[in-house]
Amino acid sequence: MPMYFFDVLERDGTMTHDVIGVKLDSPHQALDAASRTLMSVLQDEAMRHPKFKVQIVVRDDAGNEIGRRDAFVRHSDQTRKSQAD
């Protein structure tokens, strides 16, 4: 069973490299796992930051990129704008 690695590119440009990896049956399963992880990160982090961007880069055990999953969230706070006017 091949190994896949999930590197995380933070909103500030910092890349965190996955050095452990996960054994999965196929690249498709690895990309599905990245999508699920991305949703979990969004639930945990997006509400804390007015702008939130994250990208997961999926690599195979040879180091080849097989795909990316990314998300960008920007909160619009109409209450704060109307109070400032």
Secondary structure, 3 states (H helix, E strand, C coil): CCEEEEEEECCCCCEECCCCCEECCCHHHHHHHHHHHHHHHHHHHHHHCCEEEEEEEEEECCCCEEEEEEEEEECCCHHHHHHHC
